[in-house]
Amino acid sequence: MIIEGLKSHGSGNDFLIIDELTTNLTFTEQERENLAKALCNRGRLGADGILFVMKSEQADCRMRVFNADGSEASMCGNGLRCVARYANDVLGLDKMIVETMKANLLVEKTDDIYKGIPTFKVEISPVSFNVKDLPLIIEKETLQNEPLPELHSSLLFSALAVPNPHLITLVDKAILQSDLQEDLSVKVNQPNELFPDGVNVSFVKELEPGSIYVRTFERGVGFTNACGTAMSASSLVTCFAGLNELEREISVYNNGGKVKCVVHHDTENQTYLIDLIGNATYEFKVSLEIDKNHPEQFEILEKDEFEEEASLYAKLQDEVQTYLQTAL
Ligand SMILES: N[C@@H](CCC[C@H](N)C(=O)O)C(=O)O
């Protein structure tokens, strides 16, 4: 079969978009898993995940996210911005609702985060602090800036689902530079008693008032340039820690660029919702010939790069990396 894919990224977190919205493509669950494993392999095409854009009966379209290891995730913030841009292109809607595994989410085109860079704002919700929603198996209902001695003797962790699972800790430069994040992340993403489904692990460092740096080891992938749901969850955690303020824009720096987050608190219902604002950049269009029974043997028939987008994004990335060299 022939698949036309669109490689895109949000803060360098990259995905292959496969369109089931305007094409006749359709896949079994096993085929989706196999495609993710084959196409995300960095030795060949390479991506952090696959985004299937599909028809929806309850929203303008639907997004399903598969990690590089073939597992399905309930949400993907950076991916949702890429899907928002793609759906905006094909449906002509600047504002729409996207169905995801656990929620229908509002996405909209917004002012460029940096000169000439297509930018989208997406809703990250629902947010839950109940450990059962990750799940995290401990004898308490929540873990908010508290020790988790089963994992580390002194760090303080917050666990939340947005709705995919996140474990977040605020760290200093020395810890950030050590191997600790990788060691802990590998531990909680292999068969273990604390996080039976694995968890995305973020180390967060305050940069200056209103700015933080977030690095994430993603479940089903490993270290990525950025993780949108992790940056959103981390923004909320830093508001609770008194480093940032609710309802105010937070600049979130990462290894692949920069986004903005705003944490909203609905005081009546005691719920939180986060706006994630950032780039949705196209890298290339690709035409693939794939045997569904042997997807790892796919052929690349054609590849068209979006060169201008790449050079515009490189300017943002240069500024971010220069800033991080002194701020971190
Ligand atoms: N990169 C994503 C999150 C993708 C899913 C995650 N690895 C999981 O398994 O929960 C983002 O931008 O949020």
PDBQT file of the ligand as one rigid body, heavy atoms in Angstrom, charges set to zero:
ROOT
HETATM    1  N1  LIG A 401       5.237  13.912  23.373  1.00  0.00    +0.000 N 
HETATM    2  C1  LIG A 401       3.959  13.971  23.932  1.00  0.00    +0.000 C 
HETATM    3  C2  LIG A 401       3.484  12.870  24.806  1.00  0.00    +0.000 C 
HETATM    4  C3  LIG A 401       3.455  11.529  24.057  1.00  0.00    +0.000 C 
HETATM    5  C4  LIG A 401       2.905  10.399  24.889  1.00  0.00    +0.000 C 
HETATM    6  C5  LIG A 401       3.772   9.983  26.032  1.00  0.00    +0.000 C 
HETATM    7  N2  LIG A 401       5.030   9.443  25.631  1.00  0.00    +0.000 N 
HETATM    8  C6  LIG A 401       2.988   8.950  26.862  1.00  0.00    +0.000 C 
HETATM    9  O1  LIG A 401       3.179   7.743  26.666  1.00  0.00    +0.000 OA
HETATM   10  O2  LIG A 401       2.182   9.367  27.711  1.00  0.00    +0.000 OA
HETATM   11  C7  LIG A 401       3.521  15.365  24.327  1.00  0.00    +0.000 C 
HETATM   12  O3  LIG A 401       3.958  16.312  23.649  1.00  0.00    +0.000 OA
HETATM   13  O4  LIG A 401       2.694  15.530  25.227  1.00  0.00    +0.000 OA
ENDROOT
TORSDOF 0
